[in-house]
Amino acid sequence: MTRAGSGAGASPRAGRSWPRFATRLVVAQALVLVAGALTTWLVASVVGPGIFHDHLEQAGVAHSASETEHVEDAFASALLISIALALVVSVLAALAVSWYFSRRVQRSIGNVADAAAQIADGRYGARVRDPGLGGEFSMLATSYNRLATRLEATETTRRRMLADLAHELRTPLATVEAHLEAVEDGVRSFDADTLAVIGSATRRMRRLAEDVAAVSTAEEGSLQIEKRPVAAVGLARAAADGVRDRFDAQGVRLQLELADAGRIEVDPERIGQVLANLLDNALRHTPAGGTVTLSCRRIESWVELQVADTGEGVAAEHLPHLFDRFYRADAARDRARGGSGIGLAIARALVEGHGGGIFAASAGAGRGTTFTVRLPGAER
């Protein structure tokens, strides 16, 4: 793995003159081994000859004092020499194994440190391989890679959102700027029509700012959700009543198919916001004379709320991206209708915050679209 450069972005290990981890670990283990070897040698030299002398006396073999002393000295020398050789070999073998293992541990820690330094420098593609040193190190590598992946996705989303936000703000800002310049140049008068255009552009920017704040809060999981059991049918009917006037004004029929689905444990304001977004979206994409159907039913432990329209429909290649921020299947037409491109992203974040899911289906262009919200049902 490429190591981080020197300077501000250098590895956190650079610039320090402390001994390397492997060296310190080997030295510490060597001290333990040497201490153990010396202890073993001392104990054997003190205890061994006495035990041997006792066994000679118990054996009852007749020896002169000089013979007994010679035998005991020979035993003590042989014991100490053999133990010393065995301890030297075992200490060297243990140090070799310790050195090998320490090098592997140091290499693994060094890879993590280098990858962390790369991420600190903004290179989010750095990953750590499993060093094969056991479950704890494998978990460390896996957790680190998950963190790096999450940071990379967050950074990608942030950059895309900033780019999309700049793009979305460009049109209303250009509209305001053009009309103000026209007024300054005397091409237009500062009349009611000019005020209406500028007001519409500023309202669009305000809505965009509010939608961006709402989806960011929801996706970060910091949105306050106060759940309580509510009747699913009552929630759907309240959402329909809130938008019925707009449907009537545009000549689109709003139809309800509400079966008794029991209760759901939700924040009624948040789920009401989801249904309002889905109904507004259906209204924007359904021409006059069309129909939007809001239905409710229970399927086992789940409650399904559906918003189906007879409008423009969605081509198959656009369906997987409908809940992405700022995504529009037809950007020009959606902007003309005043959509911010964030409503469905907000809906998904709110539904998932309740432990549910939201899905879109369409038979194709011109054949309508159906959005399904599935939420955990409360006990009947």
C-alpha positions in Angstrom: 0.0 0.0 0.0 1.3 3.4 -0.9 2.4 5.4 2.1 1.2 8.9 2.8 3.7 11.7 1.9 5.6 13.8 4.3 4.5 17.1 5.7 1.0 17.9 6.9 -0.4 14.7 5.3 2.3 12.4 6.5 1.6 9.2 8.4 1.1 9.8 12.2 4.1 7.6 12.8 6.4 9.9 10.9 8.4 12.5 12.8 8.8 10.4 16.0 12.1 8.7 17.0 10.5 6.1 19.2 11.5 2.4 18.7 9.2 0.6 16.3 6.4 -1.5 17.7 7.9 -4.8 16.6 11.3 -4.0 18.3 9.7 -3.0 21.5 7.5 -6.1 21.5 10.4 -8.4 20.8 12.5 -6.8 23.5 9.7 -7.1 26.1 9.2 -10.8 25.2 13.0 -11.3 25.3 13.2 -9.9 28.8 10.3 -12.2 29.9 12.0 -15.3 28.3 15.4 -14.5 29.8 13.9 -13.9 33.2 12.1 -17.3 32.9 15.3 -19.0 31.8 17.3 -17.6 34.7 14.6 -18.5 37.2 14.5 -22.1 35.8 18.3 -22.4 35.9 18.5 -21.1 39.5 15.7 -23.3 40.8 17.3 -26.4 39.1 20.7 -25.6 40.5 19.4 -25.2 44.0 16.7 -27.9 44.2 18.1 -30.6 41.8 21.3 -31.7 43.6 19.5 -32.0 47.0 16.8 -34.2 45.5 19.4 -36.4 43.8 21.4 -36.7 47.1 18.2 -37.9 48.9 17.6 -40.5 46.2 21.1 -41.8 46.5 20.7 -42.3 50.3 17.3 -44.0 49.8 18.9 -46.3 47.2 21.3 -47.6 49.9 24.2 -48.0 47.5 27.5 -48.0 49.4 29.9 -45.3 48.2 32.8 -43.6 49.8 32.4 -39.9 50.5 34.6 -38.9 47.6 32.6 -41.2 45.2 29.3 -39.7 46.4 30.6 -36.2 46.0 31.9 -37.0 42.5 28.5 -38.5 41.5 26.6 -35.5 42.8 28.9 -33.1 41.1 28.6 -35.0 37.8 24.8 -35.0 38.2 24.7 -31.2 39.0 26.9 -30.4 36.0 25.0 -32.5 33.6 21.7 -31.1 34.9 22.8 -27.5 34.6 24.5 -27.9 31.2 21.5 -29.7 29.7 19.0 -27.2 31.2 21.1 -24.2 30.0 21.4 -25.6 26.5 17.6 -26.3 26.4 16.8 -22.9 27.7 19.1 -21.2 25.2 17.5 -23.1 22.3 14.0 -22.5 23.6 14.6 -18.8 24.1 16.1 -18.4 20.6 13.2 -20.3 19.1 10.7 -18.2 21.1 12.4 -15.0 20.1 12.3 -16.0 16.4 8.6 -16.8 16.6 8.0 -13.5 18.5 9.9 -11.5 15.9 7.9 -13.0 13.1 4.6 -12.5 14.8 5.6 -8.9 15.9 6.6 -8.1 12.3 3.2 -9.2 11.0 1.4 -7.3 13.8 3.4 -4.2 13.0 2.8 -4.5 9.3 -1.0 -4.8 10.0 -1.0 -1.8 12.3 1.1 0.2 9.8 -1.3 -0.5 7.0 -4.2 0.7 9.2 -2.2 3.8 10.1 -1.3 4.5 6.5 -4.8 4.0 5.3 -6.1 6.3 8.0 -3.6 9.0 7.0 -4.8 8.7 3.4 -8.4 9.2 4.4 -7.4 12.2 6.5 -5.9 13.6 3.3 -9.2 13.1 1.5 -8.3 9.9 -0.4 -11.3 7.8 0.6 -10.5 4.8 -1.5 -7.9 3.4 1.0 -8.7 0.0 2.2 -7.1 -2.5 4.6 -6.6 -6.2 3.8 -7.3 -8.9 6.4 -3.8 -9.6 7.9 -4.8 -13.2 8.9 -3.9 -12.7 12.5 -7.1 -13.8 14.1 -10.7 -12.7 14.6 -9.9 -9.4 16.4 -7.6 -8.2 13.6 -10.1 -9.4 10.9 -12.8 -7.4 12.7 -10.6 -4.4 12.9 -9.9 -4.5 9.1 -13.6 -5.1 8.3 -14.8 -2.3 10.6 -12.2 0.1 9.2 -13.2 -0.7 5.6 -16.9 -0.2 6.5 -16.0 3.2 8.0 -14.0 4.1 4.9 -16.8 3.1 2.6 -19.3 5.1 4.6 -17.0 8.1 4.6 -16.5 7.8 0.8 -20.2 7.5 0.2 -20.9 10.5 2.5 -18.3 12.6 0.7 -19.6 11.5 -2.7 -23.2 12.5 -1.7 -22.0 15.8 -0.3 -20.2 16.7 -3.5 -23.1 15.6 -5.6 -25.6 17.5 -3.5 -23.6 20.7 -3.6 -23.3 20.4 -7.4 -27.0 19.6 -7.8 -27.9 22.4 -5.4 -25.8 24.9 -7.3 -27.5 23.7 -10.5 -31.0 24.0 -9.0 -30.4 27.5 -7.7 -28.9 28.8 -10.9 -32.3 29.0 -12.7 -34.3 31.0 -10.1 -31.3 33.2 -9.4 -30.9 33.9 -13.1 -34.6 34.8 -13.3 -34.3 37.3 -10.4 -31.1 38.8 -11.8 -32.5 39.2 -15.3 -35.7 40.9 -14.2 -33.8 43.2 -11.8 -31.4 44.2 -14.6 -34.3 44.8 -16.9 -35.9 47.1 -14.3 -32.6 48.9 -13.9 -32.2 49.3 -17.7 -35.7 50.6 -18.0 -36.7 47.6 -20.2 -39.3 46.5 -17.7 -41.2 48.4 -15.1 -41.4 47.3 -11.5 -45.0 46.3 -11.8 -47.1 43.5 -10.5 -46.0 41.1 -13.2 -42.3 41.6 -12.4 -43.0 41.2 -8.7 -44.9 38.0 -9.4 -42.0 36.5 -11.4 -39.4 37.5 -8.7 -41.7 36.2 -5.9 -42.1 32.9 -7.7 -38.3 32.5 -8.1 -37.6 33.4 -4.5 -40.4 31.0 -3.2 -38.8 28.3 -5.3 -35.4 28.9 -3.7 -36.9 28.9 -0.2 -38.7 25.6 -0.9 -35.4 24.2 -2.2 -33.5 25.3 0.9 -36.2 23.8 3.2 -36.3 20.5 1.3 -32.5 20.2 1.4 -32.6 20.8 5.2 -35.4 18.3 5.7 -33.8 15.4 3.7 -30.4 16.0 5.3 -31.9 15.9 8.8 -34.0 12.8 7.9 -31.1 10.8 6.3 -28.7 11.6 9.2 -31.2 10.1 11.6 -31.5 13.2 13.7 -35.1 13.9 12.8 -37.4 13.7 15.9 -40.0 11.1 15.4 -42.7 10.8 18.0 -44.6 7.6 17.4 -48.1 6.8 18.6 -50.7 4.4 17.4 -53.1 5.9 14.9 -55.7 4.5 12.5 -54.2 4.0 9.1 -57.5 4.9 7.3 -57.8 8.1 9.3 -54.2 9.1 8.4 -54.9 8.5 4.7 -58.2 10.4 4.7 -56.6 13.4 6.4 -53.8 13.5 3.8 -56.4 13.4 1.0 -58.5 16.2 2.6 -55.3 18.4 2.7 -54.8 18.3 -1.1 -58.3 17.9 -2.4 -58.7 21.5 -3.3 -55.6 21.5 -5.5 -56.8 18.4 -7.3 -60.2 20.0 -7.9 -58.5 23.1 -9.2 -56.5 21.2 -11.8 -59.3 18.9 -12.8 -57.7 15.7 -11.5 -60.0 13.2 -9.7 -58.8 12.0 -6.2 -60.2 8.6 -5.4 -60.1 6.8 -2.1 -60.0 3.0 -1.6 -59.6 2.6 2.1 -60.0 -0.8 3.7 -59.8 -1.2 7.5 -56.1 -1.8 8.1 -56.1 -1.3 11.8 -53.5 0.9 13.5 -49.9 1.8 12.8 -47.3 3.0 15.3 -46.0 6.2 13.5 -45.5 9.9 13.8 -48.7 11.1 12.1 -47.2 14.4 11.0 -44.2 12.7 9.4 -46.2 10.0 7.6 -48.8 12.7 6.7 -45.8 14.6 5.1 -44.9 11.5 3.1 -48.4 11.0 1.8 -48.7 14.7 0.9 -45.4 14.5 -1.0 -46.6 11.5 -2.9 -50.0 13.1 -3.7 -48.3 16.3 -4.8 -46.0 14.3 -7.0 -48.9 12.4 -8.6 -50.8 15.6 -9.2 -47.8 17.2 -11.0 -47.6 14.2 -13.4 -51.3 13.6 -14.0 -53.1 15.7 -16.7 -56.5 17.2 -16.3 -59.2 14.4 -16.5 -56.9 11.8 -15.0 -57.3 10.0 -11.7 -55.1 9.6 -8.6 -56.1 6.7 -6.2 -55.1 6.6 -2.6 -55.6 3.2 -1.1 -55.0 1.5 2.2 -54.9 -2.2 3.2 -53.3 -4.6 5.6 -51.1 -7.5 4.6 -50.2 -9.7 7.5 -48.2 -7.6 10.0 -47.8 -4.7 7.5 -49.9 -1.8 6.4 -49.7 -0.7 2.8 -50.6 2.8 1.6 -50.6 3.3 -2.1 -50.7 6.4 -4.4 -51.5 5.3 -8.0 -52.0 7.8 -10.8 -53.0 7.5 -14.5 -50.5 10.1 -15.6 -47.2 10.1 -17.5 -45.7 7.0 -16.1 -41.9 6.3 -15.7 -39.6 4.4 -18.0 -38.0 1.3 -16.6 -34.5 2.9 -16.6 -35.6 5.7 -14.3 -37.4 3.7 -11.6 -34.3 2.8 -9.6 -33.3 6.4 -9.3 -36.6 8.1 -8.4 -35.8 8.4 -4.7 -32.3 9.9 -5.3 -31.8 13.6 -4.5 -32.5 16.0 -7.3 -33.2 13.1 -9.7 -35.9 13.9 -12.4 -37.0 11.6 -15.2 -37.8 14.7 -17.2 -35.8 17.6 -15.6 -37.2 20.4 -17.8 -40.9 19.5 -17.3 -40.4 18.9 -13.5 -38.8 22.3 -13.0 -41.6 24.0 -14.9 -44.1 22.4 -12.5 -42.1 23.6 -9.5 -40.7 20.4 -8.2 -37.5 20.5 -6.2 -36.4 17.0 -7.0 -36.1 16.2 -3.3 -39.7 15.3 -2.3 -39.3 11.5 -2.9 -35.9 11.5 -1.2 -37.6 13.0 1.9 -40.4 10.4 1.7 -38.0 7.5 1.6 -35.9 8.9 4.5 -39.1 9.4 6.7 -40.5 5.9 5.8 -37.2 4.1 6.5 -37.0 6.1 9.8 -40.2 4.3 10.8 -38.8 0.9 9.9 -40.7 0.6 6.7 -40.1 0.8 3.0 -41.2 2.7 -0.1 -41.3 1.4 -3.7 -42.2 2.7 -7.1 -43.7 0.8 -10.0 -44.8 1.8 -13.5 -45.8 -0.1 -16.7 -43.9 2.5 -18.7 -44.3 6.0 -20.2 -48.0 7.1 -20.4 -49.2 4.2 -18.3 -49.2 5.8 -14.8 -47.1 5.2 -11.7 -47.8 3.6 -8.3 -45.9 4.4 -5.1 -46.3 1.9 -2.3 -45.5 2.8 1.4 -45.2 -0.3 3.7 -45.2 0.3 7.4 -45.2 -2.1 10.4 -48.7 -2.5 11.7 -49.6 -2.2 15.4 -51.3 -4.9 17.3 -55.0 -5.1 16.6 
